[in-house]
Structure formats: structure tokens, C-alpha cells
């Protein structure tokens, strides 16, 4: 890392430190945790776009799958839900998978023609209605049990750290399914497929109450080791003695300690991910991926299986995003499907990669920390800035419009930053070597 890059990271660090001194250290740590998580997501997208030129517009969906993994792994099981219909739901899902597998085998084994098409359609139609006949009564039975408090099957009750790799595996499985269909086609089909799948994932999370309580949200999810709950710290005699000796308010001190531990855990994960990403980028595999990105025809002429390599890097990048999505859900302690918006979990991550410098892992980290800081700090400062601007203005339509537009200040700010970077540093703040 050269001196210019060190200076850029130092300037970003100064932004965080200045926020702590002039506003609140609690706010600074909150922004930093989200910045670290966003940096991990940006690294996953950079593997897809920076390494291989794959345009993934479904980052939100892979993030949500990571969050779903947290519910399925860490939430306590609901025995009544399993007794009423949980096992029948599992049976229906297994049956549906068997129908799909049978359809694939039928398609492969029968000769092309009218008979194969009719047989395939009949198998899928009959299988679909049989699947729904098994699933729907079981779902109704599960969701009818105490819908205000449960109405789902719960999870496995395992530690939160276990859910992070499960989130990566869930996102990787979805990426493999999408890639098998889309990566052999033109690149724009991948963008359409990932965008559609992301919306389908969110729709499922919102409407299938038996899975994760839908829009009623899943709360009370456990935290990862070694992060404690603030209330437990406030009830600890040793912590209260430490806080009083240093003159800290126990409530504020407990919140800061918890956030510091999150920062520590997320920093360790980020360093591991970027270390592995750098090893991959500098390896023969990384050079091959960039060669495929720059000229697919030449790579195919050299005997490289472009589609297989695209699928490989697409799965790896999506797994990293799913891992970060699981981390975010454990930090929040709840899964709220309504909060997954494309603006936050797709567009913003792409801005981080572009501003930081696609193809450069350190650029993605810089972009994640910088844009993550801007995204949250402008939200806090935007209304105040608009109030100062409109302070001397007479009451009227213009002043009312400006005050109502304060919530859009961060969109304007991000747009200006993106335009400036694309104009004066089109390859990003830390370009690819």
C-alpha cells in the first residue's frame, strides 16, 4: 500500500474521530460497525465485478438470506409449531425438491420432441398441485398457533457465530442456482435474474409467516460471542465499579463497550476476508479471472471454461455478502424484512465499490468506510443544515419544500460524491493495479 492510499485511509479515520469529538462517540461507533459490515459486502461485490466483470443487482437478496440463516440457526424452536405442521412442511419441501430433480432427469433422459415436452409439463403440473396440497394445510396449522407471539417453527437454538457460515452457504446455494441458469447467457441476463431473485426472496420473507414471522418480525435473536447485553453489564458489580471509578455513566458506558466489541469482532472478520481476497487476487486463479474479465474470447481460446469460472466467483462473492448479512442481523438482534431496500443494500454497496475502486480490495474497504460514514452522518446532519440554510427565508412554499426535502440530503450528497469521483478519478480512489 503506497503513501497515497495510507493518506486516504488516514483522512477517513479523521472523519470518524472528528465525529466522535464533535458529535458522539456512540454515534461514531454505530457508524463504524455499519461501515465495517458494508466493507465486507463491498469486498464480495468486488470479487464478482472487479475480478470477473459480473453485474450483480441482487445484493439485497443475498443479504436477506444471510439474515434468514440467523433465524433458522439461532432462534429457539417452537415445539407447538413443529407438532402442528412443521414436519409436514419439511416433507412438502423435500417432495418439491424431488419433483424438480425428477423433471431434470426426465429432461435429460428422454429424446427431444413432443413426448418429452408433454411428459415434463404433466410432471411439473401434477407435482405442483400435490406439493401445495401437502404444504398449505401444514402452513395454516403452524401459523394459527399464537400468531401474535409465534406462528412459526423457530430455529435450532444454536450460538450466533454458527449462523454466519450458514448464511454464507445459503447465499452461495442461491447464487449457484441463479448462475447455472443465467451465467451462460449475456451479462445483462444476470443483472435481471439477480434483481428478480432478490425481490422474490424479500417477498417470501414478508409473506411466509411460518418461516420467520413475516412482517411481524423476528426479535430477540442472540448476540455473538463475546458481545454481552447492555443490561447485563449494568447489573454487573465489577462493571459498575469500573464505570464509577472512571466517572462514566453506566448506561452510556455499557452501550459503548458493546459497540467496541462489535467493532473488534467485525474488524477481525474484515481482515480475514481481505487477506483471503488478496491471496486469491495475486494467485494464478486471480490472474486467470482478470484475463477472462478483460477478454473472454482469448481466455476460451486458451482452454478456460469461462462459464464455470464465472459461476465459481459468483458463488464466492455472494457467500461473502450472505456472511455479512448474517453478521448484520445478529448485531440488530432481529430480522425485519421491511427494512431490506434496494437503495441501501444494492445501490449503496455498488457506490462503495465504484468510489473505492473496482478490482482493488483495499479500495472496496475504503469505499465502504467512506460512503458508510456519509450515508449515516448526512442523515443526522441533513435536517440541521437545511434549517440553517432556510433560517432567514420568509415562510412560503420554497422554504416548506426545502424543509420537507431534508430527508433526501444524503441522496443528493451521494450523487454529488459519485459524480465527482467519476469525473476526477474514474477508476476510483484506489484504482486497480
KOLFIRO-982672 format. One line per 8 residues: number of its first residue (from 1); for each residue x, y, z of N, C-alpha, C. Coordinates in steps of 0.2 Angstrom, whole numbers. Layout:
REM residues N
NUM) X:Y:Z:X:Y:Z:X:Y:Z  ...
***
This chain:
REM residues 433
1) 4:-6:0:0:0:0:4:6:0  4:11:-5:8:16:-6:5:22:-1  9:28:-1:8:33:3:1:36:2  -1:37:-4:-7:40:-6:-13:36:-3  -12:30:-3:-18:26:0:-18:26:7  -12:27:10:-12:27:18:-15:34:20  -13:39:16:-16:46:17:-24:46:16  -26:42:11:-34:42:11:-37:38:17
9) -34:33:19:-37:29:25:-36:34:31  -31:38:31:-30:42:37:-35:48:37  -37:50:31:-42:55:31:-49:52:33  -50:46:31:-57:43:33:-57:42:40  -51:40:43:-51:39:50:-52:46:54  -49:51:51:-50:58:54:-58:60:54  -61:57:49:-69:59:49:-72:55:55  -70:49:56:-73:46:61:-71:49:68
17) -65:50:69:-63:53:75:-66:60:76  -66:64:71:-70:71:71:-77:70:73  -80:65:71:-87:64:73:-88:62:80  -83:58:83:-83:57:90:-82:63:94  -77:67:92:-76:73:96:-82:78:96  -84:79:90:-89:85:89:-96:83:90  -98:76:89:-105:74:90:-105:69:96  -104:63:94:-104:57:99:-100:51:98
25) -97:49:103:-93:43:101:-98:37:100  -103:37:104:-108:32:102:-111:32:95  -112:37:92:-114:38:85:-108:36:81  -102:38:83:-96:36:79:-95:28:78  -96:25:84:-95:18:84:-101:14:80  -107:17:81:-113:14:77:-111:15:69  -109:21:67:-107:21:60:-101:17:58  -97:16:62:-91:12:61:-93:4:60
33) -97:2:64:-99:-5:64:-103:-6:57  -107:-2:55:-111:-2:49:-106:-1:43  -101:3:44:-96:4:39:-92:-2:38  -90:-6:43:-86:-12:43:-90:-18:39  -97:-18:41:-101:-23:38:-102:-21:30  -103:-15:29:-103:-13:22:-97:-14:18  -91:-14:21:-85:-15:18:-84:-23:16  -87:-27:20:-86:-34:19:-91:-36:13
41) -97:-33:13:-101:-33:7:-98:-31:1  -95:-25:1:-92:-22:-5:-86:-27:-7  -83:-30:-3:-77:-35:-5:-81:-41:-9  -86:-43:-7:-90:-48:-10:-92:-46:-17  -95:-40:-18:-97:-37:-24:-90:-36:-29  -85:-34:-26:-79:-33:-29:-76:-39:-32  -77:-45:-29:-75:-51:-31:-79:-53:-38  -85:-51:-38:-89:-53:-44:-88:-48:-50
49) -88:-41:-48:-87:-36:-53:-80:-35:-55  -76:-33:-49:-69:-32:-50:-64:-37:-53  -66:-43:-51:-62:-49:-53:-64:-52:-60  -71:-52:-61:-74:-56:-66:-79:-52:-71  -80:-46:-69:-85:-42:-73:-92:-44:-73  -94:-47:-67:-101:-49:-66:-105:-44:-63  -111:-42:-66:-115:-37:-63:-121:-40:-59  -120:-39:-53:-125:-42:-48:-129:-37:-45
57) -136:-37:-47:-140:-32:-44:-145:-34:-39  -143:-40:-36:-147:-43:-31:-144:-44:-24  -139:-39:-23:-136:-39:-17:-140:-40:-11  -146:-36:-11:-151:-36:-6:-153:-43:-4  -155:-47:-9:-157:-54:-8:-152:-58:-5  -146:-58:-6:-141:-62:-3:-140:-60:4  -140:-53:5:-140:-51:12:-146:-53:16  -152:-53:13:-158:-56:17:-157:-63:18
65) -154:-67:14:-153:-74:15:-149:-75:21  -144:-71:22:-139:-71:27:-143:-70:34  -148:-65:34:-152:-64:39:-157:-69:41  -159:-72:36:-164:-78:37:-160:-84:40  -154:-85:38:-150:-90:41:-149:-89:49  -149:-83:51:-148:-82:58:-155:-84:62  -160:-83:59:-167:-85:62:-167:-93:62  -165:-96:57:-166:-103:56:-161:-107:61
73) -155:-103:62:-150:-107:66:-150:-105:74  -152:-98:75:-151:-96:82:-158:-95:86  -163:-94:82:-170:-94:86:-172:-100:90  -175:-99:95:-177:-105:99:-182:-109:95  -182:-116:95:-188:-119:91:-195:-118:95  -200:-119:91:-207:-118:93:-210:-125:93  -210:-129:98:-212:-136:98:-219:-137:96  -223:-132:98:-230:-132:95:-231:-132:88
81) -227:-127:85:-227:-126:78:-225:-133:74  -219:-136:77:-217:-142:74:-222:-148:74  -226:-148:80:-231:-153:81:-237:-152:77  -239:-146:76:-245:-144:72:-244:-145:64  -238:-144:62:-237:-145:54:-229:-144:52  -225:-143:57:-218:-142:55:-215:-147:51  -216:-153:53:-213:-159:49:-217:-160:42  -223:-158:42:-226:-159:36:-224:-154:31
89) -222:-148:33:-219:-143:29:-212:-145:26  -208:-148:31:-202:-151:29:-203:-156:23  -208:-161:24:-210:-166:19:-212:-163:13  -216:-157:13:-218:-154:7:-212:-151:3  -207:-148:7:-201:-145:3:-197:-151:0  -196:-156:4:-192:-162:1:-196:-165:-5  -203:-165:-5:-206:-168:-11:-205:-163:-16  -206:-156:-15:-205:-152:-21:-198:-152:-24
97) -193:-153:-20:-186:-154:-22:-186:-161:-27  -189:-166:-24:-189:-172:-28:-192:-171:-35  -198:-167:-35:-201:-166:-41:-197:-163:-46  -193:-158:-44:-188:-154:-48:-183:-159:-51  -180:-163:-46:-175:-167:-48:-177:-172:-53  -184:-175:-52:-187:-179:-57:-187:-176:-64  -190:-170:-64:-190:-166:-70:-184:-165:-74  -178:-164:-70:-172:-163:-73:-170:-170:-76
105) -171:-175:-73:-169:-182:-75:-173:-184:-81  -179:-182:-81:-184:-183:-87:-181:-179:-93  -180:-173:-92:-177:-169:-97:-171:-172:-100  -166:-174:-96:-160:-177:-99:-161:-184:-102  -165:-188:-100:-165:-195:-102:-170:-196:-108  -175:-192:-109:-180:-193:-115:-177:-189:-121  -178:-191:-126:-176:-188:-133:-181:-182:-134  -177:-177:-137:-181:-170:-138:-187:-172:-143
113) -192:-168:-141:-198:-169:-145:-205:-168:-141  -210:-169:-144:-217:-168:-142:-218:-172:-135  -216:-178:-135:-217:-183:-130:-214:-180:-123  -207:-178:-124:-204:-175:-119:-207:-169:-116  -209:-165:-120:-212:-159:-118:-219:-160:-114  -223:-164:-117:-229:-166:-113:-228:-169:-107  -223:-174:-106:-222:-178:-100:-219:-173:-95  -215:-168:-97:-212:-163:-92:-217:-159:-90
121) -222:-156:-94:-227:-152:-91:-232:-156:-87  -233:-162:-88:-238:-165:-84:-235:-167:-77  -228:-169:-77:-225:-170:-71:-225:-164:-67  -223:-158:-70:-222:-152:-66:-229:-149:-63  -234:-150:-67:-241:-148:-65:-244:-152:-60  -243:-159:-61:-246:-163:-55:-242:-163:-49  -235:-162:-50:-231:-161:-44:-232:-155:-40  -234:-149:-44:-235:-143:-41:-242:-144:-36
129) -247:-146:-39:-253:-147:-35:-252:-151:-29  -249:-157:-30:-248:-161:-25:-243:-158:-19  -239:-154:-21:-234:-150:-17:-238:-145:-13  -243:-142:-16:-247:-137:-12:-252:-140:-8  -254:-146:-10:-259:-150:-6:-256:-152:1  -250:-153:1:-246:-155:7:-244:-149:11  -242:-144:7:-239:-138:11:-244:-134:14  -249:-132:10:-254:-127:13:-257:-128:19
137) -260:-134:20:-263:-136:27:-258:-136:32  -252:-138:31:-247:-138:36:-245:-131:38  -245:-126:33:-243:-119:34:-249:-116:38  -255:-117:36:-260:-114:40:-260:-117:47  -259:-123:49:-259:-125:55:-253:-122:60  -247:-121:57:-242:-118:60:-243:-111:62  -246:-107:57:-247:-100:58:-253:-99:62  -257:-103:63:-263:-102:68:-261:-103:75
145) -255:-105:77:-253:-106:84:-251:-99:86  -254:-96:91:-252:-90:94:-248:-85:89  -252:-83:84:-249:-79:79:-246:-72:81  -248:-70:87:-246:-63:90:-239:-64:93  -237:-70:95:-231:-71:98:-226:-76:94  -229:-81:91:-225:-86:87:-228:-87:80  -232:-92:78:-234:-93:72:-229:-95:67  -224:-98:70:-218:-101:65:-215:-107:69
153) -210:-110:65:-207:-116:68:-201:-114:72  -198:-108:72:-192:-106:75:-186:-109:72  -181:-109:76:-174:-111:73:-171:-117:77  -165:-118:77:-161:-123:80:-159:-121:87  -159:-115:89:-156:-113:96:-149:-113:97  -145:-113:91:-138:-113:91:-135:-107:92  -128:-106:94:-125:-100:95:-125:-96:89  -124:-89:90:-125:-84:84:-119:-85:79
161) -113:-87:82:-107:-87:77:-108:-93:72  -112:-98:74:-114:-104:69:-118:-101:63  -122:-96:64:-126:-94:59:-123:-90:53  -117:-87:55:-113:-83:50:-111:-88:44  -107:-93:45:-106:-98:39:-112:-101:36  -117:-102:40:-123:-104:37:-127:-99:32  -126:-93:34:-129:-88:30:-125:-87:23  -118:-88:24:-114:-89:18:-116:-95:13
169) -117:-100:16:-119:-106:12:-126:-105:9  -131:-102:13:-137:-101:10:-137:-96:4  -133:-91:5:-132:-86:-1:-129:-90:-7  -124:-94:-5:-120:-97:-10:-124:-102:-14  -129:-105:-11:-133:-110:-14:-138:-106:-19  -141:-101:-17:-145:-97:-21:-141:-94:-27  -135:-92:-26:-131:-89:-31:-129:-95:-36  -128:-101:-34:-127:-107:-38:-133:-108:-43
177) -139:-108:-40:-145:-109:-44:-146:-104:-49  -145:-97:-47:-145:-92:-52:-140:-92:-57  -134:-94:-55:-128:-94:-60:-129:-100:-65  -132:-105:-63:-132:-111:-68:-137:-109:-73  -142:-105:-72:-147:-103:-77:-144:-97:-81  -141:-92:-78:-140:-86:-81:-133:-84:-84  -128:-88:-81:-121:-86:-82:-119:-88:-89  -123:-93:-92:-121:-95:-99:-124:-90:-104
185) -128:-85:-102:-131:-81:-107:-128:-74:-106  -130:-69:-110:-127:-62:-110:-127:-59:-103  -122:-55:-101:-121:-52:-95:-128:-48:-92  -132:-45:-96:-137:-42:-94:-143:-46:-91  -143:-53:-93:-147:-58:-90:-146:-59:-83  -140:-59:-81:-138:-60:-74:-140:-54:-70  -140:-48:-72:-142:-42:-69:-150:-43:-68  -154:-45:-73:-161:-46:-72:-163:-51:-68
193) -159:-57:-68:-160:-63:-64:-159:-61:-57  -154:-58:-55:-152:-57:-48:-157:-51:-45  -159:-47:-49:-164:-42:-47:-170:-45:-45  -173:-49:-50:-179:-53:-48:-179:-58:-43  -173:-61:-42:-172:-66:-36:-172:-62:-30  -169:-57:-30:-169:-53:-23:-176:-51:-21  -180:-48:-26:-187:-46:-24:-191:-52:-22  -190:-58:-25:-193:-64:-23:-191:-66:-16
201) -185:-66:-14:-183:-68:-8:-186:-63:-2  -186:-57:-4:-189:-52:1:-197:-53:2  -200:-55:-4:-207:-56:-4:-209:-63:0  -204:-68:-1:-205:-74:3:-204:-72:11  -199:-68:13:-198:-67:20:-204:-63:23  -207:-59:18:-213:-55:21:-219:-59:22  -220:-64:17:-227:-67:17:-227:-74:20  -221:-77:21:-221:-84:24:-220:-83:31
209) -226:-82:35:-225:-81:42:-222:-87:46  -223:-93:43:-221:-99:47:-213:-100:47  -210:-96:42:-203:-97:41:-199:-92:46  -201:-85:46:-198:-81:50:-203:-75:53  -209:-77:53:-214:-72:56:-216:-67:51  -213:-67:45:-215:-62:40:-214:-54:43  -219:-50:41:-219:-43:43:-220:-42:50  -221:-47:54:-222:-46:61:-215:-46:65
217) -210:-48:61:-203:-48:63:-201:-53:68  -195:-55:67:-192:-60:72:-187:-56:77  -189:-55:83:-185:-51:88:-182:-56:93  -177:-53:97:-174:-57:102:-169:-62:100  -166:-61:94:-161:-66:92:-154:-65:96  -151:-70:98:-145:-70:102:-139:-66:99  -135:-63:103:-129:-60:100:-123:-64:100  -118:-63:96:-112:-67:95:-108:-66:101
225) -104:-72:102:-99:-71:107:-93:-67:105  -90:-62:108:-91:-61:116:-95:-55:118  -100:-53:113:-103:-47:115:-109:-48:120  -109:-45:125:-114:-46:130:-120:-41:129  -125:-41:133:-131:-37:133:-129:-31:137  -132:-25:136:-130:-19:140:-133:-20:147  -139:-23:147:-142:-24:154:-138:-28:158  -135:-33:155:-131:-37:159:-125:-34:162
233) -122:-29:158:-116:-25:160:-119:-21:166  -124:-18:165:-127:-13:170:-129:-16:177  -129:-23:176:-131:-27:183:-125:-30:186  -119:-29:182:-113:-32:185:-109:-27:190  -108:-29:196:-105:-25:201:-98:-23:198  -94:-27:195:-87:-25:193:-87:-20:188  -92:-21:183:-93:-15:178:-95:-9:181  -100:-9:186:-102:-3:189:-96:1:193
241) -92:-3:196:-86:-1:199:-82:3:195  -80:-1:189:-76:2:184:-78:8:181  -85:9:180:-88:15:177:-88:20:182  -89:19:188:-89:24:193:-82:27:194  -77:22:194:-70:24:195:-68:29:190  -70:28:184:-68:32:178:-73:38:177  -78:38:181:-83:44:180:-87:43:174  -89:37:172:-93:36:166:-100:35:168
249) -105:37:164:-112:35:166:-113:28:164  -115:23:168:-116:16:167:-119:14:160  -125:18:159:-129:16:153:-125:18:147  -122:24:147:-118:26:141:-112:21:140  -109:20:146:-103:16:145:-104:9:143  -110:6:145:-112:-1:143:-113:-1:135  -116:4:133:-118:5:126:-111:5:122  -106:9:124:-100:10:120:-96:4:121
257) -96:0:126:-92:-6:127:-95:-11:122  -101:-12:122:-104:-17:117:-102:-15:110  -103:-9:108:-101:-7:101:-94:-8:100  -89:-7:105:-82:-8:104:-81:-15:103  -84:-20:106:-84:-27:105:-86:-29:98  -92:-26:96:-94:-27:89:-89:-25:84  -86:-19:85:-81:-16:81:-75:-21:80  -73:-24:86:-67:-28:86:-69:-35:82
265) -74:-38:84:-76:-44:80:-77:-43:73  -80:-37:71:-81:-36:63:-74:-34:60  -70:-31:64:-63:-29:61:-59:-36:60  -60:-40:64:-56:-47:63:-59:-50:57  -65:-51:56:-68:-54:51:-66:-50:44  -66:-44:44:-65:-40:38:-57:-41:36  -53:-41:41:-46:-43:40:-45:-50:37  -49:-55:40:-48:-61:37:-50:-62:30
273) -56:-58:28:-59:-58:22:-54:-55:17  -51:-49:19:-47:-46:14:-41:-49:13  -38:-53:18:-32:-57:17:-33:-62:12  -39:-66:13:-40:-71:8:-42:-68:1  -45:-63:1:-46:-60:-6:-40:-58:-9  -35:-55:-5:-29:-53:-8:-25:-59:-10  -25:-64:-6:-21:-70:-8:-24:-73:-15  -31:-73:-15:-34:-75:-22:-33:-71:-28
281) -33:-64:-26:-31:-60:-32:-24:-60:-35  -19:-62:-30:-12:-62:-33:-10:-69:-35  -15:-74:-34:-14:-81:-36:-15:-82:-44  -13:-88:-46:-14:-89:-53:-22:-89:-55  -26:-91:-50:-33:-91:-51:-35:-83:-52  -33:-79:-48:-35:-72:-48:-32:-69:-55  -27:-71:-57:-24:-68:-64:-29:-71:-70  -31:-77:-69:-35:-80:-74:-42:-77:-74
289) -45:-75:-68:-51:-72:-68:-51:-65:-71  -45:-61:-70:-45:-55:-73:-44:-55:-81  -40:-61:-83:-39:-62:-90:-46:-63:-93  -50:-67:-90:-57:-69:-93:-61:-62:-93  -61:-58:-88:-64:-52:-87:-62:-47:-93  -56:-47:-95:-54:-42:-100:-55:-45:-107  -55:-52:-108:-56:-54:-115:-58:-61:-114  -65:-62:-114:-67:-69:-114:-65:-74:-120
297) -65:-71:-126:-64:-75:-132:-57:-77:-131  -52:-73:-129:-45:-75:-129:-44:-80:-123  -48:-80:-118:-47:-85:-112:-50:-91:-114  -56:-91:-118:-58:-98:-121:-54:-101:-126  -50:-97:-130:-45:-99:-134:-40:-103:-131  -38:-101:-125:-33:-104:-121:-35:-110:-117  -41:-112:-118:-44:-118:-115:-48:-117:-108  -49:-111:-106:-53:-109:-100:-60:-110:-101
305) -63:-113:-96:-70:-114:-96:-73:-107:-92  -75:-102:-96:-77:-96:-94:-83:-96:-90  -88:-100:-92:-95:-100:-88:-94:-103:-81  -89:-109:-81:-88:-112:-74:-84:-107:-70  -80:-104:-72:-76:-99:-68:-80:-93:-66  -85:-91:-70:-90:-86:-68:-94:-88:-63  -96:-94:-63:-101:-97:-58:-97:-98:-52  -91:-99:-52:-86:-100:-46:-86:-94:-42
313) -84:-88:-46:-83:-82:-42:-89:-79:-40  -95:-80:-44:-101:-78:-42:-104:-81:-36  -103:-87:-35:-104:-90:-29:-100:-88:-23  -94:-87:-24:-89:-85:-18:-91:-78:-16  -92:-73:-21:-94:-66:-19:-101:-66:-16  -106:-70:-18:-112:-70:-14:-112:-73:-7  -107:-78:-7:-106:-81:0:-104:-75:5  -99:-71:3:-96:-66:7:-102:-61:9
321) -106:-59:4:-112:-55:5:-117:-58:10  -118:-64:10:-123:-68:14:-120:-68:21  -113:-69:22:-110:-69:28:-111:-63:32  -110:-57:28:-110:-50:31:-118:-49:33  -122:-52:29:-129:-51:30:-131:-54:37  -128:-60:38:-129:-64:44:-126:-60:50  -121:-57:49:-117:-53:55:-122:-47:56  -125:-44:51:-129:-38:52:-135:-40:56
329) -138:-45:55:-144:-47:58:-143:-49:66  -137:-52:67:-135:-54:74:-134:-47:78  -131:-42:74:-130:-36:78:-136:-33:79  -141:-33:75:-148:-29:76:-152:-33:81  -151:-40:81:-155:-44:86:-162:-45:83  -163:-44:77:-170:-45:74:-169:-45:67  -174:-49:64:-175:-49:57:-181:-45:55  -180:-40:51:-186:-36:49:-186:-35:41
337) -190:-40:38:-190:-40:31:-191:-33:27  -195:-29:31:-197:-22:28:-191:-18:27  -186:-19:31:-180:-14:30:-175:-16:25  -176:-21:21:-172:-23:16:-174:-19:10  -171:-14:8:-172:-10:2:-166:-10:-3  -168:-10:-9:-163:-10:-14:-158:-4:-14  -161:2:-12:-156:8:-11:-151:7:-6  -152:4:0:-147:3:5:-143:-3:4
345) -146:-9:1:-142:-15:1:-140:-17:-6  -141:-13:-11:-138:-14:-18:-135:-8:-20  -139:-3:-21:-136:3:-24:-130:6:-20  -131:6:-13:-126:9:-9:-120:5:-9  -120:-1:-9:-114:-6:-10:-111:-5:-16  -114:-4:-22:-111:-3:-28:-108:4:-28  -110:9:-25:-107:16:-24:-100:15:-21  -100:11:-15:-94:10:-12:-89:7:-16
353) -91:2:-20:-86:-2:-24:-83:3:-30  -88:7:-33:-86:12:-38:-81:17:-35  -83:20:-30:-80:26:-27:-73:23:-24  -73:17:-21:-66:15:-19:-62:13:-24  -64:10:-29:-60:7:-35:-61:0:-36  -65:-2:-41:-67:-9:-43:-60:-12:-45  -60:-19:-43:-54:-23:-44:-49:-22:-39  -50:-18:-34:-45:-17:-29:-48:-18:-22
361) -46:-23:-18:-49:-25:-12:-49:-19:-7  -43:-16:-7:-42:-10:-2:-46:-5:-4  -48:-4:-10:-52:2:-12:-59:0:-10  -61:-6:-10:-68:-8:-8:-69:-6:-1  -64:-8:3:-64:-6:11:-64:1:12  -60:5:8:-60:12:9:-67:15:7  -70:13:1:-76:15:-1:-82:13:4  -81:7:7:-86:5:12:-86:10:18
369) -80:11:21:-80:16:27:-82:23:25  -80:25:19:-81:32:17:-88:33:16  -91:29:12:-98:30:10:-103:28:16  -101:23:20:-105:21:26:-105:27:30  -99:31:31:-99:37:35:-104:42:33  -103:44:26:-108:49:23:-115:47:24  -117:41:22:-124:39:22:-127:40:29  -124:39:35:-127:40:41:-126:47:44
377) -120:50:42:-119:56:45:-123:62:42  -124:61:35:-128:66:32:-136:65:34  -138:59:36:-144:58:39:-145:62:45  -140:62:49:-140:66:56:-139:73:55  -135:75:50:-134:82:49:-138:86:44  -141:82:40:-145:85:34:-151:90:37  -155:88:41:-160:92:44:-158:99:47  -152:98:51:-149:104:53:-146:109:48
385) -143:106:43:-140:110:38:-146:114:34  -151:110:33:-157:114:29:-160:119:34  -160:118:40:-163:123:45:-159:129:45  -152:128:44:-148:134:44:-149:138:38  -149:134:32:-150:137:26:-156:141:25  -162:139:28:-168:142:27:-170:146:33  -165:148:38:-166:151:44:-169:158:42  -166:162:37:-168:169:36:-173:169:30
393) -175:164:28:-180:164:22:-187:165:25  -191:169:21:-198:170:24:-202:164:23  -207:163:27:-211:157:26:-215:157:19  -215:151:16:-218:151:10:-217:144:7  -219:143:1:-218:136:-2:-211:134:-3  -207:139:-5:-200:137:-6:-197:134:1  -198:138:6:-195:136:12:-198:129:15  -204:128:14:-208:122:16:-205:116:12
401) -204:118:5:-201:112:1:-194:110:3  -190:115:5:-183:114:7:-183:110:13  -187:112:18:-188:108:24:-190:101:23  -195:100:19:-198:93:18:-193:89:14  -188:92:10:-183:88:7:-177:87:11  -177:89:17:-171:87:21:-169:80:21  -174:76:21:-173:68:22:-169:66:16  -169:70:10:-166:67:4:-159:70:3
409) -156:73:8:-150:76:8:-144:71:7  -145:65:10:-140:60:9:-140:58:2  -146:57:-1:-146:55:-8:-142:60:-13  -143:66:-12:-140:72:-15:-133:71:-14  -131:71:-8:-124:70:-6:-120:65:-10  -123:59:-9:-120:53:-13:-120:54:-20  -125:57:-23:-124:58:-30:-119:63:-32  -118:68:-28:-113:73:-30:-106:69:-29
417) -105:66:-23:-99:62:-22:-97:57:-28  -102:54:-30:-101:49:-36:-99:52:-42  -102:58:-43:-101:62:-50:-94:64:-49  -92:67:-43:-85:70:-43:-80:64:-44  -81:59:-41:-76:53:-41:-76:51:-49  -81:50:-52:-81:48:-59:-78:53:-63  -79:59:-62:-76:64:-66:-68:65:-65  -66:65:-59:-59:66:-57:-55:60:-56
425) -58:55:-54:-54:48:-53:-59:43:-55  -60:42:-62:-65:37:-64:-63:30:-63  -57:28:-61:-56:21:-59:-56:20:-51  -59:26:-48:-60:25:-40:-54:28:-37  -55:29:-30:-50:32:-26:-43:28:-26  -44:22:-25:-38:17:-25:-39:13:-32  -37:14:-37:-38:10:-43:-35:4:-43  -37:-1:-47:-34:-7:-48:-27:-7:-51
433) -22:-11:-48:-15:-11:-50:-15:-13:-58
***
